[in-house]
Amino acid sequence: QLQVVESGGGSAQPGGSLRLSCAASGFSLDNYAIGWFRQAPGKEREGVACISSVDAYTRYADSVQGRFTIAKDNAGDTAFLQMNDLKPEDSGVYYCKARRIYTNEDYWGQGTQVTVSS
């Protein structure tokens, strides 16, 4: 069964850091673009960062630009979201989505909770 699994969520204080992982099971992420999304209670899910499959081009939401970094490992089976200088408004459930190039098949993870508070 093809799936992606997020991990690395938890609690952090404002200004702190967390690193989220998105691990592929049953396939390689080499031919997949990766997107990280988050959803806070009562709010719609929003895109946070994405990385293309071919040239590793990255894009970020304005709210996280300069603080978050998305990357894929060389082995091709894990993607990461490094989150620095966290703010309370970064709290929410973070989801990873892997989108296969050419077919646009999407695989969503189950989400991992991030809570930023003092």
Secondary structure, DSSP 8 states (H G I E B T S, - for coil): --EEEEE--EEE-TT--EEEEEEEESS-GGGEEEEEEEE-TTS--EEEEEE-SSS--EEE-TTTTTTEEEEE-TTSSEEEEEE-S--GGG-EEEEEEEEETTT--EEE---EEEEE--
